Amino acid sequence: MRGDDTDGYDVEFREYMVSRWGGLVRFAYGLTGDRGHAEDLAQTALAKAYASWSRVRRAEDPDAYVRRILINANHRRFRKRRVEERTGDVPVEVLQGLTAADDTGAFDEREALMSALMELPPKQRAVVVLRYWDGLTETQAATVLGCSVGTVKSQASRALAKLRASAQLQDGSLTL
């Protein structure tokens, strides 16, 4: 399974985990809209990645592999029981990003955007988060999602149309 180099395996995984934790939590937050769920999903994804680390580290793109684990864990969360999503929990990083120049309007815009994002179906939300939040290319997003580039394009187009039409974003202050 891991071979004789258990310590090297653990060190390598630990370095990977520490370097990716923040990005995975941000990605999961984009999928869930909830900081607690995001941290749980990131932890679940990393635990599963550790269990199959020899396969993950040999993958062409280990980050895409782990993101896919996270997406699948998020889908399983909904299969087990339907959870009501609320966007009231704003990550500390967002709150720390507010400055004196940022008034309540900036916070309201973020809240409205997260609320509209939570209205999207899971696959469209994943595409939007991967493409526009994480900044992945269409090809990279397709790899993470295990679908074609055309599917990413069509899901992104539909998602952006829904976001543009969303009641939360209708005040005109946000442009998509």
N, C-alpha and C positions, 0 to 999 in steps of 0.2 A: 504494500500500500504506500507507505511513505519511504520505505527503504531504511537504511541504517542512520541516515543523517537527520534524525528527528529534531535536534536543536537548530540546525540550519533551516529546516522546513518551518519551524516555529518562528524563527527570527525573520525569515523572508516574509511570511504571512503577516507578522506583527507590523513590519515596516509598511507593507501594502495597506493594511487596515488603517493605520494611523494617518497615512497620507491621503486616503480616500474618504475617511469618515465624514468630514464636513460636506463634501460634494454629494455623497449618498443621502445624507439627511436633507440637504436642500432639494435634491431630486425627489425624494419621497414626500417632502412637504408639498411640492408642486402637484404630486399625484393625490395627496390626501387632504391638504388644507389644514392639517392638525399636527402640531409639533410632536406631541406624544406618540401618535401613530407613525409619524415619520421616523422617529428614533427607533421605535420597535421594528419597523420594516427594515431599516438599515442594519440593525443588529441581527435580525433574522437572515438577511441576505449574506452578511459576513459570516455567520455561523455555518450556513450551507456552503459558502465558498470555502471555508476552512475544511469542512468535511470532505470536500473533493478538490483540495488545493492543487494536487498534482495534475489534475485535468485542467483546472482553471488557468494555472500559470503557463500551460502549454498552448492555450487557446491563442488564436491570431490576435484577438483584442480582449484581454482579461477584463478590462473595464466594461465593455459591452456585455460580456458574459455575466458579470456581477449585477449590472443594471437589469438584465433580463431576469435573473433570479429575484431581484427586488420587485419587478413588475408582476411576476408570477405569484409572489407572496402577497402582493396587494390584491390580486384577483382572488386568491384563496380566502383572504380575509372576508370578502363579500360572499363567497360561496358558503362559508360556515354559518354566517348569520348576517342579516342585513343591518348595517350600522348607519345611524343617522349622522351625516356629516355636518359639522358646524365650522364656520371660518372665524370664530371669535378668538382663537389662539393665534397670535401673531408672533413669529419667531423673534427671539431676542436680537438677532442680527438686523432685522428690519427696524425694530424699535431703536437700536443703537445708531442706525443709519439716519434717523431723523435729526435734523439740526434745528437751531433756533429759526432759521429761514424757512424750514419746513413747517407749515401750519397744519391745522387739522385737515385741510383739503388734501394734502399729500397722503395722509393716513387713510382718509376716506377713499381716495382713488385706489390705494393698494387693497383695501378691504373689498371694494366693489369688484376689482379685477379677480381677486381670489374667489369671491362668491360666484361670479360668472364662470370662472374656470371649473368650479365644482359642479356646475350644471351640465358640463359636457359629458358624453359617454366616456368610459374608461380609456378606450383605445385613442379617441380623439384627444383626450386630456394628456395621455402619455406622449403623443406626437407633438403637441404644443409645448409641453415641458421639455422634451428632448431637443426640439428644434430651436425654440425661442428663449427658453430659460437656461438650458445647458449649452446652447450654441452648437449643437451637433449638425453636421451636414445631413442632407436627405439620405445619403448612402449609409452614414454611421447610424442614423436613427433606424433605418430599415434593418440593419444588422442587429441592433439591440432588440427590436421588436420581432425579428424573425419573419419579416414580410418583404415585399418588393418595394422598390423606390416609388413606383407608381401608387402603391397603397399609401405610402407616407404622404405623397403629394395630395392625393384625393382626401385623405383624412385631415390634413392640415387645412386644405381649402374649405372643407365643410366646417371644421372647428372655428376657423377665423370668421366665416360667415355667421355662425351662431353667436360668437362673441360680439361681433359688430351689431347684431340685432338684439343682444341681451338687454333686458330692462335695467339691470344694474349699471350698464355702461352708456345708457341713452342720454345722459346729461351733456354729452359732447366734450367733456373735459379730457377723456382718454381717446387716443386715436390708435387704431390697429391696422 
